[in-house]
Amino acid sequence: MSEELDRYENDLELALFREYRDVVTLFRYVIETDRRFYLANQVDVQVHHNGGDVFFEVNLVDAWVWDIYRPSRFVQRVRVISFKDINVEELPSTELPIT
């Protein structure tokens, strides 16, 4: 039973990786939070200070969420609040140069 569950989860992870590989070229940014990994075409990060605490508000538009258990990983808008670091990286353009 345990081996079947492991095999099932491995199959889900492999399918998720393949989906990521297929869709990554559709997006401009990779966003990593302490809880999730996202692809998005628009990213807005706001830093908020509340007394001695600092937190980040991240708004994504046209996003894809790396989450093995979500029935649909494409999301129109995402709002993330985090007290931990946020990493935003712009992906290289896949467009052909204009000559």
Phi and psi restraints in degrees (range 20) as a CNS / XPLOR table:
assign (resid 1 and name C) (resid 2 and name N)
       (resid 2 and name CA) (resid 2 and name C) 1.0 -64.2 20.0 2
assign (resid 2 and name N) (resid 2 and name CA)
       (resid 2 and name C) (resid 3 and name N) 1.0 -39.6 20.0 2
assign (resid 2 and name C) (resid 3 and name N)
       (resid 3 and name CA) (resid 3 and name C) 1.0 -65.7 20.0 2
assign (resid 3 and name N) (resid 3 and name CA)
       (resid 3 and name C) (resid 4 and name N) 1.0 -37.3 20.0 2
assign (resid 3 and name C) (resid 4 and name N)
       (resid 4 and name CA) (resid 4 and name C) 1.0 -64.3 20.0 2
assign (resid 4 and name N) (resid 4 and name CA)
       (resid 4 and name C) (resid 5 and name N) 1.0 -42.5 20.0 2
assign (resid 4 and name C) (resid 5 and name N)
       (resid 5 and name CA) (resid 5 and name C) 1.0 -64.4 20.0 2
assign (resid 5 and name N) (resid 5 and name CA)
       (resid 5 and name C) (resid 6 and name N) 1.0 -43.4 20.0 2
assign (resid 5 and name C) (resid 6 and name N)
       (resid 6 and name CA) (resid 6 and name C) 1.0 -61.0 20.0 2
assign (resid 6 and name N) (resid 6 and name CA)
       (resid 6 and name C) (resid 7 and name N) 1.0 -43.4 20.0 2
assign (resid 6 and name C) (resid 7 and name N)
       (resid 7 and name CA) (resid 7 and name C) 1.0 -64.0 20.0 2
assign (resid 7 and name N) (resid 7 and name CA)
       (resid 7 and name C) (resid 8 and name N) 1.0 -41.7 20.0 2
assign (resid 7 and name C) (resid 8 and name N)
       (resid 8 and name CA) (resid 8 and name C) 1.0 -60.8 20.0 2
assign (resid 8 and name N) (resid 8 and name CA)
       (resid 8 and name C) (resid 9 and name N) 1.0 -47.7 20.0 2
assign (resid 8 and name C) (resid 9 and name N)
       (resid 9 and name CA) (resid 9 and name C) 1.0 -65.6 20.0 2
assign (resid 9 and name N) (resid 9 and name CA)
       (resid 9 and name C) (resid 10 and name N) 1.0 -37.6 20.0 2
assign (resid 9 and name C) (resid 10 and name N)
       (resid 10 and name CA) (resid 10 and name C) 1.0 -63.0 20.0 2
assign (resid 10 and name N) (resid 10 and name CA)
       (resid 10 and name C) (resid 11 and name N) 1.0 -39.9 20.0 2
assign (resid 10 and name C) (resid 11 and name N)
       (resid 11 and name CA) (resid 11 and name C) 1.0 -64.5 20.0 2
assign (resid 11 and name N) (resid 11 and name CA)
       (resid 11 and name C) (resid 12 and name N) 1.0 -40.5 20.0 2
assign (resid 11 and name C) (resid 12 and name N)
       (resid 12 and name CA) (resid 12 and name C) 1.0 -63.1 20.0 2
assign (resid 12 and name N) (resid 12 and name CA)
       (resid 12 and name C) (resid 13 and name N) 1.0 -43.4 20.0 2
assign (resid 12 and name C) (resid 13 and name N)
       (resid 13 and name CA) (resid 13 and name C) 1.0 -65.1 20.0 2
assign (resid 13 and name N) (resid 13 and name CA)
       (resid 13 and name C) (resid 14 and name N) 1.0 -40.3 20.0 2
assign (resid 13 and name C) (resid 14 and name N)
       (resid 14 and name CA) (resid 14 and name C) 1.0 -64.2 20.0 2
assign (resid 14 and name N) (resid 14 and name CA)
       (resid 14 and name C) (resid 15 and name N) 1.0 -41.8 20.0 2
assign (resid 14 and name C) (resid 15 and name N)
       (resid 15 and name CA) (resid 15 and name C) 1.0 -64.3 20.0 2
assign (resid 15 and name N) (resid 15 and name CA)
       (resid 15 and name C) (resid 16 and name N) 1.0 -39.8 20.0 2
assign (resid 15 and name C) (resid 16 and name N)
       (resid 16 and name CA) (resid 16 and name C) 1.0 -64.2 20.0 2
assign (resid 16 and name N) (resid 16 and name CA)
       (resid 16 and name C) (resid 17 and name N) 1.0 -44.3 20.0 2
assign (resid 16 and name C) (resid 17 and name N)
       (resid 17 and name CA) (resid 17 and name C) 1.0 -60.8 20.0 2
assign (resid 17 and name N) (resid 17 and name CA)
       (resid 17 and name C) (resid 18 and name N) 1.0 -43.1 20.0 2
assign (resid 17 and name C) (resid 18 and name N)
       (resid 18 and name CA) (resid 18 and name C) 1.0 -63.0 20.0 2
assign (resid 18 and name N) (resid 18 and name CA)
       (resid 18 and name C) (resid 19 and name N) 1.0 -40.3 20.0 2
assign (resid 18 and name C) (resid 19 and name N)
       (resid 19 and name CA) (resid 19 and name C) 1.0 -63.2 20.0 2
assign (resid 19 and name N) (resid 19 and name CA)
       (resid 19 and name C) (resid 20 and name N) 1.0 -44.7 20.0 2
assign (resid 19 and name C) (resid 20 and name N)
       (resid 20 and name CA) (resid 20 and name C) 1.0 -55.9 20.0 2
assign (resid 20 and name N) (resid 20 and name CA)
       (resid 20 and name C) (resid 21 and name N) 1.0 -48.6 20.0 2
assign (resid 20 and name C) (resid 21 and name N)
       (resid 21 and name CA) (resid 21 and name C) 1.0 -58.2 20.0 2
assign (resid 21 and name N) (resid 21 and name CA)
       (resid 21 and name C) (resid 22 and name N) 1.0 -36.4 20.0 2
assign (resid 21 and name C) (resid 22 and name N)
       (resid 22 and name CA) (resid 22 and name C) 1.0 -75.6 20.0 2
assign (resid 22 and name N) (resid 22 and name CA)
       (resid 22 and name C) (resid 23 and name N) 1.0 -29.5 20.0 2
assign (resid 22 and name C) (resid 23 and name N)
       (resid 23 and name CA) (resid 23 and name C) 1.0 -104.1 20.0 2
assign (resid 23 and name N) (resid 23 and name CA)
       (resid 23 and name C) (resid 24 and name N) 1.0 -13.9 20.0 2
assign (resid 23 and name C) (resid 24 and name N)
       (resid 24 and name CA) (resid 24 and name C) 1.0 -56.7 20.0 2
assign (resid 24 and name N) (resid 24 and name CA)
       (resid 24 and name C) (resid 25 and name N) 1.0 -33.0 20.0 2
assign (resid 24 and name C) (resid 25 and name N)
       (resid 25 and name CA) (resid 25 and name C) 1.0 -72.1 20.0 2
assign (resid 25 and name N) (resid 25 and name CA)
       (resid 25 and name C) (resid 26 and name N) 1.0 -9.3 20.0 2
assign (resid 25 and name C) (resid 26 and name N)
       (resid 26 and name CA) (resid 26 and name C) 1.0 -84.1 20.0 2
assign (resid 26 and name N) (resid 26 and name CA)
       (resid 26 and name C) (resid 27 and name N) 1.0 -5.9 20.0 2
assign (resid 26 and name C) (resid 27 and name N)
       (resid 27 and name CA) (resid 27 and name C) 1.0 -122.9 20.0 2
assign (resid 27 and name N) (resid 27 and name CA)
       (resid 27 and name C) (resid 28 and name N) 1.0 157.4 20.0 2
assign (resid 27 and name C) (resid 28 and name N)
       (resid 28 and name CA) (resid 28 and name C) 1.0 -98.4 20.0 2
assign (resid 28 and name N) (resid 28 and name CA)
       (resid 28 and name C) (resid 29 and name N) 1.0 -26.3 20.0 2
assign (resid 28 and name C) (resid 29 and name N)
       (resid 29 and name CA) (resid 29 and name C) 1.0 -131.6 20.0 2
assign (resid 29 and name N) (resid 29 and name CA)
       (resid 29 and name C) (resid 30 and name N) 1.0 149.3 20.0 2
assign (resid 29 and name C) (resid 30 and name N)
       (resid 30 and name CA) (resid 30 and name C) 1.0 -111.2 20.0 2
assign (resid 30 and name N) (resid 30 and name CA)
       (resid 30 and name C) (resid 31 and name N) 1.0 130.5 20.0 2
assign (resid 30 and name C) (resid 31 and name N)
       (resid 31 and name CA) (resid 31 and name C) 1.0 -125.9 20.0 2
assign (resid 31 and name N) (resid 31 and name CA)
       (resid 31 and name C) (resid 32 and name N) 1.0 126.1 20.0 2
assign (resid 31 and name C) (resid 32 and name N)
       (resid 32 and name CA) (resid 32 and name C) 1.0 -116.4 20.0 2
assign (resid 32 and name N) (resid 32 and name CA)
       (resid 32 and name C) (resid 33 and name N) 1.0 128.3 20.0 2
assign (resid 32 and name C) (resid 33 and name N)
       (resid 33 and name CA) (resid 33 and name C) 1.0 -116.5 20.0 2
assign (resid 33 and name N) (resid 33 and name CA)
       (resid 33 and name C) (resid 34 and name N) 1.0 -179.7 20.0 2
assign (resid 33 and name C) (resid 34 and name N)
       (resid 34 and name CA) (resid 34 and name C) 1.0 -70.4 20.0 2
assign (resid 34 and name N) (resid 34 and name CA)
       (resid 34 and name C) (resid 35 and name N) 1.0 -15.6 20.0 2
assign (resid 34 and name C) (resid 35 and name N)
       (resid 35 and name CA) (resid 35 and name C) 1.0 -116.0 20.0 2
assign (resid 35 and name N) (resid 35 and name CA)
       (resid 35 and name C) (resid 36 and name N) 1.0 -26.5 20.0 2
assign (resid 35 and name C) (resid 36 and name N)
       (resid 36 and name CA) (resid 36 and name C) 1.0 -143.0 20.0 2
assign (resid 36 and name N) (resid 36 and name CA)
       (resid 36 and name C) (resid 37 and name N) 1.0 167.6 20.0 2
assign (resid 36 and name C) (resid 37 and name N)
       (resid 37 and name CA) (resid 37 and name C) 1.0 -124.7 20.0 2
assign (resid 37 and name N) (resid 37 and name CA)
       (resid 37 and name C) (resid 38 and name N) 1.0 130.3 20.0 2
assign (resid 37 and name C) (resid 38 and name N)
       (resid 38 and name CA) (resid 38 and name C) 1.0 -129.0 20.0 2
assign (resid 38 and name N) (resid 38 and name CA)
       (resid 38 and name C) (resid 39 and name N) 1.0 155.8 20.0 2
assign (resid 38 and name C) (resid 39 and name N)
       (resid 39 and name CA) (resid 39 and name C) 1.0 -116.2 20.0 2
assign (resid 39 and name N) (resid 39 and name CA)
       (resid 39 and name C) (resid 40 and name N) 1.0 143.1 20.0 2
assign (resid 39 and name C) (resid 40 and name N)
       (resid 40 and name CA) (resid 40 and name C) 1.0 -155.3 20.0 2
assign (resid 40 and name N) (resid 40 and name CA)
       (resid 40 and name C) (resid 41 and name N) 1.0 161.4 20.0 2
assign (resid 40 and name C) (resid 41 and name N)
       (resid 41 and name CA) (resid 41 and name C) 1.0 -100.3 20.0 2
assign (resid 41 and name N) (resid 41 and name CA)
       (resid 41 and name C) (resid 42 and name N) 1.0 -19.2 20.0 2
assign (resid 41 and name C) (resid 42 and name N)
       (resid 42 and name CA) (resid 42 and name C) 1.0 -136.7 20.0 2
assign (resid 42 and name N) (resid 42 and name CA)
       (resid 42 and name C) (resid 43 and name N) 1.0 136.5 20.0 2
assign (resid 42 and name C) (resid 43 and name N)
       (resid 43 and name CA) (resid 43 and name C) 1.0 -135.7 20.0 2
assign (resid 43 and name N) (resid 43 and name CA)
       (resid 43 and name C) (resid 44 and name N) 1.0 133.3 20.0 2
assign (resid 43 and name C) (resid 44 and name N)
       (resid 44 and name CA) (resid 44 and name C) 1.0 -131.3 20.0 2
assign (resid 44 and name N) (resid 44 and name CA)
       (resid 44 and name C) (resid 45 and name N) 1.0 118.2 20.0 2
assign (resid 44 and name C) (resid 45 and name N)
       (resid 45 and name CA) (resid 45 and name C) 1.0 -111.2 20.0 2
assign (resid 45 and name N) (resid 45 and name CA)
       (resid 45 and name C) (resid 46 and name N) 1.0 124.0 20.0 2
assign (resid 45 and name C) (resid 46 and name N)
       (resid 46 and name CA) (resid 46 and name C) 1.0 -115.2 20.0 2
assign (resid 46 and name N) (resid 46 and name CA)
       (resid 46 and name C) (resid 47 and name N) 1.0 133.0 20.0 2
assign (resid 46 and name C) (resid 47 and name N)
       (resid 47 and name CA) (resid 47 and name C) 1.0 -98.6 20.0 2
assign (resid 47 and name N) (resid 47 and name CA)
       (resid 47 and name C) (resid 48 and name N) 1.0 127.4 20.0 2
assign (resid 47 and name C) (resid 48 and name N)
       (resid 48 and name CA) (resid 48 and name C) 1.0 -116.4 20.0 2
assign (resid 48 and name N) (resid 48 and name CA)
       (resid 48 and name C) (resid 49 and name N) 1.0 138.0 20.0 2
assign (resid 48 and name C) (resid 49 and name N)
       (resid 49 and name CA) (resid 49 and name C) 1.0 -111.6 20.0 2
assign (resid 49 and name N) (resid 49 and name CA)
       (resid 49 and name C) (resid 50 and name N) 1.0 126.5 20.0 2
assign (resid 49 and name C) (resid 50 and name N)
       (resid 50 and name CA) (resid 50 and name C) 1.0 -129.6 20.0 2
assign (resid 50 and name N) (resid 50 and name CA)
       (resid 50 and name C) (resid 51 and name N) 1.0 94.7 20.0 2
assign (resid 50 and name C) (resid 51 and name N)
       (resid 51 and name CA) (resid 51 and name C) 1.0 65.6 20.0 2
assign (resid 51 and name N) (resid 51 and name CA)
       (resid 51 and name C) (resid 52 and name N) 1.0 -122.6 20.0 2
assign (resid 51 and name C) (resid 52 and name N)
       (resid 52 and name CA) (resid 52 and name C) 1.0 -92.8 20.0 2
assign (resid 52 and name N) (resid 52 and name CA)
       (resid 52 and name C) (resid 53 and name N) 1.0 -3.0 20.0 2
assign (resid 52 and name C) (resid 53 and name N)
       (resid 53 and name CA) (resid 53 and name C) 1.0 -93.3 20.0 2
assign (resid 53 and name N) (resid 53 and name CA)
       (resid 53 and name C) (resid 54 and name N) 1.0 147.2 20.0 2
assign (resid 53 and name C) (resid 54 and name N)
       (resid 54 and name CA) (resid 54 and name C) 1.0 -123.3 20.0 2
assign (resid 54 and name N) (resid 54 and name CA)
       (resid 54 and name C) (resid 55 and name N) 1.0 134.7 20.0 2
assign (resid 54 and name C) (resid 55 and name N)
       (resid 55 and name CA) (resid 55 and name C) 1.0 -139.5 20.0 2
assign (resid 55 and name N) (resid 55 and name CA)
       (resid 55 and name C) (resid 56 and name N) 1.0 161.2 20.0 2
assign (resid 55 and name C) (resid 56 and name N)
       (resid 56 and name CA) (resid 56 and name C) 1.0 -113.2 20.0 2
assign (resid 56 and name N) (resid 56 and name CA)
       (resid 56 and name C) (resid 57 and name N) 1.0 137.7 20.0 2
assign (resid 56 and name C) (resid 57 and name N)
       (resid 57 and name CA) (resid 57 and name C) 1.0 -113.6 20.0 2
assign (resid 57 and name N) (resid 57 and name CA)
       (resid 57 and name C) (resid 58 and name N) 1.0 120.2 20.0 2
assign (resid 57 and name C) (resid 58 and name N)
       (resid 58 and name CA) (resid 58 and name C) 1.0 -117.2 20.0 2
assign (resid 58 and name N) (resid 58 and name CA)
       (resid 58 and name C) (resid 59 and name N) 1.0 123.8 20.0 2
assign (resid 58 and name C) (resid 59 and name N)
       (resid 59 and name CA) (resid 59 and name C) 1.0 -113.5 20.0 2
assign (resid 59 and name N) (resid 59 and name CA)
       (resid 59 and name C) (resid 60 and name N) 1.0 126.7 20.0 2
assign (resid 59 and name C) (resid 60 and name N)
       (resid 60 and name CA) (resid 60 and name C) 1.0 -117.7 20.0 2
assign (resid 60 and name N) (resid 60 and name CA)
       (resid 60 and name C) (resid 61 and name N) 1.0 143.8 20.0 2
assign (resid 60 and name C) (resid 61 and name N)
       (resid 61 and name CA) (resid 61 and name C) 1.0 -123.3 20.0 2
assign (resid 61 and name N) (resid 61 and name CA)
       (resid 61 and name C) (resid 62 and name N) 1.0 138.9 20.0 2
assign (resid 61 and name C) (resid 62 and name N)
       (resid 62 and name CA) (resid 62 and name C) 1.0 57.3 20.0 2
assign (resid 62 and name N) (resid 62 and name CA)
       (resid 62 and name C) (resid 63 and name N) 1.0 72.1 20.0 2
assign (resid 62 and name C) (resid 63 and name N)
       (resid 63 and name CA) (resid 63 and name C) 1.0 -117.7 20.0 2
assign (resid 63 and name N) (resid 63 and name CA)
       (resid 63 and name C) (resid 64 and name N) 1.0 161.9 20.0 2
assign (resid 63 and name C) (resid 64 and name N)
       (resid 64 and name CA) (resid 64 and name C) 1.0 -130.3 20.0 2
assign (resid 64 and name N) (resid 64 and name CA)
       (resid 64 and name C) (resid 65 and name N) 1.0 132.9 20.0 2
assign (resid 64 and name C) (resid 65 and name N)
       (resid 65 and name CA) (resid 65 and name C) 1.0 -109.5 20.0 2
assign (resid 65 and name N) (resid 65 and name CA)
       (resid 65 and name C) (resid 66 and name N) 1.0 129.1 20.0 2
assign (resid 65 and name C) (resid 66 and name N)
       (resid 66 and name CA) (resid 66 and name C) 1.0 -80.3 20.0 2
assign (resid 66 and name N) (resid 66 and name CA)
       (resid 66 and name C) (resid 67 and name N) 1.0 96.0 20.0 2
assign (resid 66 and name C) (resid 67 and name N)
       (resid 67 and name CA) (resid 67 and name C) 1.0 -150.6 20.0 2
assign (resid 67 and name N) (resid 67 and name CA)
       (resid 67 and name C) (resid 68 and name N) 1.0 114.2 20.0 2
assign (resid 67 and name C) (resid 68 and name N)
       (resid 68 and name CA) (resid 68 and name C) 1.0 -63.7 20.0 2
assign (resid 68 and name N) (resid 68 and name CA)
       (resid 68 and name C) (resid 69 and name N) 1.0 -26.6 20.0 2
assign (resid 68 and name C) (resid 69 and name N)
       (resid 69 and name CA) (resid 69 and name C) 1.0 -100.8 20.0 2
assign (resid 69 and name N) (resid 69 and name CA)
       (resid 69 and name C) (resid 70 and name N) 1.0 -1.4 20.0 2
assign (resid 69 and name C) (resid 70 and name N)
       (resid 70 and name CA) (resid 70 and name C) 1.0 -76.3 20.0 2
assign (resid 70 and name N) (resid 70 and name CA)
       (resid 70 and name C) (resid 71 and name N) 1.0 135.0 20.0 2
assign (resid 70 and name C) (resid 71 and name N)
       (resid 71 and name CA) (resid 71 and name C) 1.0 -69.2 20.0 2
assign (resid 71 and name N) (resid 71 and name CA)
       (resid 71 and name C) (resid 72 and name N) 1.0 -31.8 20.0 2
assign (resid 71 and name C) (resid 72 and name N)
       (resid 72 and name CA) (resid 72 and name C) 1.0 -133.5 20.0 2
assign (resid 72 and name N) (resid 72 and name CA)
       (resid 72 and name C) (resid 73 and name N) 1.0 123.2 20.0 2
assign (resid 72 and name C) (resid 73 and name N)
       (resid 73 and name CA) (resid 73 and name C) 1.0 -93.6 20.0 2
assign (resid 73 and name N) (resid 73 and name CA)
       (resid 73 and name C) (resid 74 and name N) 1.0 -11.3 20.0 2
assign (resid 73 and name C) (resid 74 and name N)
       (resid 74 and name CA) (resid 74 and name C) 1.0 -85.8 20.0 2
assign (resid 74 and name N) (resid 74 and name CA)
       (resid 74 and name C) (resid 75 and name N) 1.0 128.5 20.0 2
assign (resid 74 and name C) (resid 75 and name N)
       (resid 75 and name CA) (resid 75 and name C) 1.0 -132.9 20.0 2
assign (resid 75 and name N) (resid 75 and name CA)
       (resid 75 and name C) (resid 76 and name N) 1.0 135.5 20.0 2
assign (resid 75 and name C) (resid 76 and name N)
       (resid 76 and name CA) (resid 76 and name C) 1.0 -71.0 20.0 2
assign (resid 76 and name N) (resid 76 and name CA)
       (resid 76 and name C) (resid 77 and name N) 1.0 -44.9 20.0 2
assign (resid 76 and name C) (resid 77 and name N)
       (resid 77 and name CA) (resid 77 and name C) 1.0 -139.3 20.0 2
assign (resid 77 and name N) (resid 77 and name CA)
       (resid 77 and name C) (resid 78 and name N) 1.0 140.8 20.0 2
assign (resid 77 and name C) (resid 78 and name N)
       (resid 78 and name CA) (resid 78 and name C) 1.0 -133.9 20.0 2
assign (resid 78 and name N) (resid 78 and name CA)
       (resid 78 and name C) (resid 79 and name N) 1.0 136.8 20.0 2
assign (resid 78 and name C) (resid 79 and name N)
       (resid 79 and name CA) (resid 79 and name C) 1.0 -122.4 20.0 2
assign (resid 79 and name N) (resid 79 and name CA)
       (resid 79 and name C) (resid 80 and name N) 1.0 124.1 20.0 2
assign (resid 79 and name C) (resid 80 and name N)
       (resid 80 and name CA) (resid 80 and name C) 1.0 -120.9 20.0 2
assign (resid 80 and name N) (resid 80 and name CA)
       (resid 80 and name C) (resid 81 and name N) 1.0 133.4 20.0 2
assign (resid 80 and name C) (resid 81 and name N)
       (resid 81 and name CA) (resid 81 and name C) 1.0 -114.8 20.0 2
assign (resid 81 and name N) (resid 81 and name CA)
       (resid 81 and name C) (resid 82 and name N) 1.0 129.7 20.0 2
assign (resid 81 and name C) (resid 82 and name N)
       (resid 82 and name CA) (resid 82 and name C) 1.0 -143.8 20.0 2
assign (resid 82 and name N) (resid 82 and name CA)
       (resid 82 and name C) (resid 83 and name N) 1.0 140.5 20.0 2
assign (resid 82 and name C) (resid 83 and name N)
       (resid 83 and name CA) (resid 83 and name C) 1.0 -94.6 20.0 2
assign (resid 83 and name N) (resid 83 and name CA)
       (resid 83 and name C) (resid 84 and name N) 1.0 0.1 20.0 2
assign (resid 83 and name C) (resid 84 and name N)
       (resid 84 and name CA) (resid 84 and name C) 1.0 -111.0 20.0 2
assign (resid 84 and name N) (resid 84 and name CA)
       (resid 84 and name C) (resid 85 and name N) 1.0 172.0 20.0 2
assign (resid 84 and name C) (resid 85 and name N)
       (resid 85 and name CA) (resid 85 and name C) 1.0 -60.1 20.0 2
assign (resid 85 and name N) (resid 85 and name CA)
       (resid 85 and name C) (resid 86 and name N) 1.0 148.7 20.0 2
assign (resid 85 and name C) (resid 86 and name N)
       (resid 86 and name CA) (resid 86 and name C) 1.0 -119.8 20.0 2
assign (resid 86 and name N) (resid 86 and name CA)
       (resid 86 and name C) (resid 87 and name N) 1.0 134.8 20.0 2
assign (resid 86 and name C) (resid 87 and name N)
       (resid 87 and name CA) (resid 87 and name C) 1.0 -113.8 20.0 2
assign (resid 87 and name N) (resid 87 and name CA)
       (resid 87 and name C) (resid 88 and name N) 1.0 123.2 20.0 2
assign (resid 87 and name C) (resid 88 and name N)
       (resid 88 and name CA) (resid 88 and name C) 1.0 -120.7 20.0 2
assign (resid 88 and name N) (resid 88 and name CA)
       (resid 88 and name C) (resid 89 and name N) 1.0 126.3 20.0 2
assign (resid 88 and name C) (resid 89 and name N)
       (resid 89 and name CA) (resid 89 and name C) 1.0 -130.4 20.0 2
assign (resid 89 and name N) (resid 89 and name CA)
       (resid 89 and name C) (resid 90 and name N) 1.0 130.1 20.0 2
assign (resid 89 and name C) (resid 90 and name N)
       (resid 90 and name CA) (resid 90 and name C) 1.0 -83.0 20.0 2
assign (resid 90 and name N) (resid 90 and name CA)
       (resid 90 and name C) (resid 91 and name N) 1.0 129.9 20.0 2
assign (resid 90 and name C) (resid 91 and name N)
       (resid 91 and name CA) (resid 91 and name C) 1.0 -78.2 20.0 2
assign (resid 91 and name N) (resid 91 and name CA)
       (resid 91 and name C) (resid 92 and name N) 1.0 151.2 20.0 2
assign (resid 91 and name C) (resid 92 and name N)
       (resid 92 and name CA) (resid 92 and name C) 1.0 -64.2 20.0 2
assign (resid 92 and name N) (resid 92 and name CA)
       (resid 92 and name C) (resid 93 and name N) 1.0 144.7 20.0 2
assign (resid 92 and name C) (resid 93 and name N)
       (resid 93 and name CA) (resid 93 and name C) 1.0 -66.6 20.0 2
assign (resid 93 and name N) (resid 93 and name CA)
       (resid 93 and name C) (resid 94 and name N) 1.0 139.2 20.0 2
assign (resid 93 and name C) (resid 94 and name N)
       (resid 94 and name CA) (resid 94 and name C) 1.0 -101.3 20.0 2
assign (resid 94 and name N) (resid 94 and name CA)
       (resid 94 and name C) (resid 95 and name N) 1.0 3.8 20.0 2
assign (resid 94 and name C) (resid 95 and name N)
       (resid 95 and name CA) (resid 95 and name C) 1.0 -76.2 20.0 2
assign (resid 95 and name N) (resid 95 and name CA)
       (resid 95 and name C) (resid 96 and name N) 1.0 148.6 20.0 2
assign (resid 95 and name C) (resid 96 and name N)
       (resid 96 and name CA) (resid 96 and name C) 1.0 -75.7 20.0 2
assign (resid 96 and name N) (resid 96 and name CA)
       (resid 96 and name C) (resid 97 and name N) 1.0 140.4 20.0 2
assign (resid 96 and name C) (resid 97 and name N)
       (resid 97 and name CA) (resid 97 and name C) 1.0 -64.6 20.0 2
assign (resid 97 and name N) (resid 97 and name CA)
       (resid 97 and name C) (resid 98 and name N) 1.0 146.5 20.0 2
assign (resid 97 and name C) (resid 98 and name N)
       (resid 98 and name CA) (resid 98 and name C) 1.0 -83.6 20.0 2
assign (resid 98 and name N) (resid 98 and name CA)
       (resid 98 and name C) (resid 99 and name N) 1.0 128.4 20.0 2
